[in-house]
Amino acid sequence: MHFQLTEEQRALRTGIRELLDGRFGRDALRAAVDRPGELDRDLWAELAGAGLFGLCLPEDAGGVGLGLPEAVVVFEELGRALVPGPLVATFLAAGEVPGAVTGETVVTCPYGALLPWADAADVVRGDVAGALATESVDPLTPLHRVPAEAPVPQEATLLYAAEQLGSAGRTLEMAVGHARQREQFGQPIGAFQAVKHLCADLLVRVEVARAAVYAAAVTRDPVEVAAARLLADEAAVRGARDCLQVHGGMGFTWEADVHLHLKRAWVRAGLAGSPRDAEEVLAAAL
């Protein structure tokens, strides 16, 4: 089966990356860090205007009419840029919650009893700032309490995996870039074997996770989705930790962006449900 991106999918990836580079670059990212729990509604509206939340909805329903593989490509870029907010939840609820497609309504958790939305206790509508929020290890991701546990939809698991993949790809870029520029003993630190190995391991984990996530988006097979989730979590968490090691002492400082990727990866790994459940799915298929 062929899992390479089509020309249209590559154009979609380029378009969303250019949008995010211009609208949510490093300055905007750090500004968001200084406003923990506050959602940038202007950015949210721009993402909605670009068709993000209606990406997989039919055109006659106000959507773009694309599929899950295209959504994975877009969410990979969102993860790479560390865009804050309940993106996956609002995306999945866009076909049911009025105003979600246009960005007027923000949905923090579409899981559980999906209908009627107006009465569902596990759905927060409107601005998420302060609504059932509690502190998170990631300053860009306030957590929201829901009254009862509910299974995470397979599509949500895959989209979280796509975000993890994007974050892993970004930490790979950061590690390699720093290894090329930082010098010790008269040469770039990337010339040292230990640093080479860290960067090589980063690359391998990213590419293996990418193949798994892209394939699962095409097949939608529950076993492949579980595998993609586990591989993407590993790529994001271990990738951020290895990137931090490449940066050395500087990587541990608040000013460096490495810690933001690590903390977001920790949080996302929990949002997708228990890793043990994914492991059980794989074990049952063996």
C-alpha positions in Angstrom: 0.0 0.0 0.0 1.3 3.5 -0.9 1.5 5.9 2.0 3.4 8.8 0.5 1.7 12.2 0.6 0.0 13.3 -2.6 0.8 16.6 -4.2 -2.4 18.1 -2.8 -1.5 16.8 0.7 2.0 18.3 0.5 0.4 21.6 -0.6 -2.0 21.5 2.4 1.0 20.9 4.7 2.9 23.8 3.2 -0.1 26.1 3.5 -0.9 25.3 7.2 2.8 25.6 8.1 3.1 29.0 6.4 -0.1 30.1 8.2 1.3 29.1 11.6 4.8 30.5 11.0 3.2 33.8 10.2 0.5 33.8 12.9 2.0 31.7 15.7 5.7 32.0 15.5 8.1 31.9 18.5 7.1 35.4 19.8 3.4 34.4 19.8 4.3 31.1 21.4 6.2 32.8 24.3 3.4 35.3 24.7 0.9 32.5 25.1 3.2 30.9 27.7 2.9 34.2 29.7 -0.9 33.9 29.6 -1.5 30.3 30.8 -5.1 29.1 30.3 -6.1 32.0 28.1 -7.2 31.0 24.6 -6.3 33.3 21.7 -9.8 33.6 20.1 -8.4 35.6 17.2 -6.0 32.8 16.3 -8.9 30.3 16.9 -11.0 32.2 14.4 -8.2 32.3 11.8 -7.8 28.6 12.1 -11.5 28.1 11.6 -11.5 30.5 8.7 -8.7 28.4 7.1 -11.1 25.4 7.3 -9.4 23.5 10.1 -12.5 22.4 12.1 -14.5 21.6 9.0 -11.7 19.8 7.2 -13.5 16.5 7.2 -17.1 17.7 6.9 -18.9 17.6 3.6 -19.0 20.8 1.6 -22.8 21.0 1.8 -22.3 21.1 5.6 -19.9 24.0 5.5 -16.8 21.8 5.5 -13.9 21.2 3.2 -14.7 17.6 2.2 -11.3 16.1 2.9 -10.5 12.9 4.8 -8.7 11.7 7.9 -5.2 11.5 6.2 -5.5 15.2 5.4 -6.5 15.9 9.0 -3.4 14.0 10.2 -1.2 16.1 8.0 -2.7 19.3 9.4 -2.6 18.2 13.1 1.0 17.2 12.6 1.7 20.9 11.8 -0.3 22.1 14.7 1.7 19.8 17.0 5.0 21.1 15.5 4.0 24.7 16.3 2.6 23.8 19.8 -0.7 25.6 19.0 -2.6 25.6 22.3 -6.3 24.9 22.8 -8.7 21.9 22.6 -8.1 21.4 18.8 -8.9 17.7 18.7 -12.1 18.1 20.7 -13.4 21.0 18.7 -12.5 19.3 15.4 -14.4 16.1 16.3 -17.4 18.0 17.6 -17.6 20.3 14.6 -20.3 18.3 12.9 -22.6 18.3 16.0 -22.0 21.5 18.0 -23.3 24.7 16.5 -20.5 27.3 16.0 -17.6 24.8 16.3 -16.9 24.9 12.6 -16.7 28.7 12.5 -14.6 29.0 15.7 -17.4 30.7 17.7 -17.8 27.7 20.0 -14.9 25.9 21.7 -15.4 22.3 22.8 -13.0 21.0 25.4 -14.2 17.4 25.5 -16.6 15.7 23.0 -16.2 12.2 24.6 -18.9 10.3 26.4 -22.6 11.1 25.8 -22.3 13.0 22.5 -26.0 14.0 22.2 -27.7 16.2 23.2 -24.7 18.6 23.3 -26.5 21.3 25.1 -27.0 19.1 28.1 -23.9 17.0 28.0 -21.9 17.6 31.2 -18.6 16.7 29.6 -18.8 19.5 27.0 -17.7 23.0 27.7 -19.0 25.5 25.2 -17.7 29.1 24.7 -14.4 30.4 25.9 -12.5 27.7 27.7 -10.6 30.1 30.0 -11.6 29.3 33.6 -14.3 26.8 32.7 -13.7 23.7 34.9 -10.0 24.4 34.4 -7.2 23.1 36.6 -3.5 23.6 36.4 -1.4 21.4 34.0 2.3 20.7 33.8 2.1 22.3 30.4 1.5 26.1 30.7 -0.3 26.0 27.3 -2.7 23.3 28.2 -5.2 23.8 31.0 -6.9 20.6 31.9 -10.7 20.3 32.3 -12.4 17.9 34.6 -15.1 15.6 33.2 -17.6 13.9 35.5 -17.1 10.4 34.2 -14.5 8.4 32.3 -15.3 7.7 28.7 -13.5 5.9 25.9 -11.4 8.1 23.7 -12.6 7.9 20.0 -10.2 6.3 17.6 -10.0 9.4 15.5 -9.0 11.4 18.6 -6.3 9.0 19.4 -4.9 9.3 15.9 -5.0 13.1 15.9 -3.2 13.3 19.2 -0.6 10.9 17.7 -0.3 13.3 14.7 0.3 16.2 17.1 2.9 14.1 19.0 4.6 13.4 15.6 4.7 17.1 14.7 6.3 17.9 18.1 8.8 15.1 17.7 9.8 16.4 14.3 10.3 19.9 15.7 12.5 18.7 18.5 14.6 16.8 15.9 15.0 20.0 14.0 16.0 21.9 17.2 18.5 19.2 18.3 20.2 19.0 14.9 20.2 22.8 14.5 21.8 23.3 17.9 24.3 20.5 17.3 25.5 22.2 14.1 25.9 25.6 15.7 27.1 25.0 19.2 30.9 24.6 19.4 33.1 22.9 22.0 36.8 22.3 21.8 36.9 24.1 18.5 34.3 22.2 16.6 30.5 21.8 16.5 29.2 19.4 19.2 27.5 17.5 16.4 30.9 16.1 15.5 31.0 14.1 18.8 29.8 10.6 18.6 27.5 10.8 21.6 25.6 13.7 20.2 25.5 12.0 16.7 23.8 9.0 18.3 21.2 11.1 20.1 20.3 12.9 16.8 20.2 9.6 14.9 17.9 8.0 17.4 15.7 11.1 17.2 15.4 10.7 13.4 14.7 7.0 13.5 11.9 7.4 16.1 10.3 10.3 14.1 10.4 8.4 10.8 9.0 5.2 12.3 6.2 7.1 14.0 5.4 9.0 10.8 5.1 5.8 8.8 2.8 4.3 11.5 0.6 7.4 11.8 0.2 8.0 8.1 -0.6 4.3 7.6 -3.2 4.2 10.4 -4.9 7.3 8.9 -5.4 5.4 5.7 -6.4 2.0 7.1 -8.2 3.1 10.3 -7.4 -0.3 11.7 -7.7 -0.2 15.5 -4.5 -2.2 15.9 -2.5 0.1 13.6 -4.0 3.2 15.4 -2.9 1.7 18.8 0.6 1.1 17.4 0.8 4.6 15.9 -0.2 6.1 19.2 2.5 4.3 21.2 5.2 5.1 18.6 4.2 8.7 18.4 4.2 9.1 22.2 7.6 7.6 22.4 8.9 9.8 19.6 7.6 12.9 21.2 8.5 12.2 24.8 11.9 10.6 24.2 12.6 13.1 21.4 12.1 16.1 23.7 14.2 14.5 26.4 17.1 13.8 23.9 16.7 17.3 22.5 17.1 18.7 26.0 20.3 16.6 26.4 21.7 18.0 23.2 21.1 21.5 24.4 22.9 20.7 27.6 22.5 23.1 30.5 20.8 25.7 28.3 18.0 23.2 27.6 16.9 23.2 31.2 16.2 26.9 31.3 12.7 28.5 31.0 13.9 30.6 28.1 14.6 27.5 25.9 11.6 26.0 24.1 12.6 22.4 24.6 10.7 22.1 27.9 7.5 23.2 26.3 7.6 20.3 23.8 8.4 17.9 26.6 5.6 19.1 28.9 3.1 19.1 26.0 4.2 15.5 25.0 3.6 14.4 28.6 0.1 15.9 28.6 -0.9 14.6 25.2 0.2 11.1 26.2 -2.5 11.2 28.9 -5.2 12.8 26.7 -5.2 9.8 24.3 -6.2 7.4 27.1 -4.2 4.8 28.9 -1.1 3.5 27.1 -1.8 0.2 28.6 -5.1 0.0 26.7 -3.2 0.5 23.4 -0.7 -2.2 24.5 -3.5 -4.6 25.2 -5.0 -4.0 21.7 -1.6 -4.9 20.2 -1.1 -7.9 22.5 -4.6 -9.3 21.6 -3.7 -9.0 17.9 -0.5 -11.0 18.2 
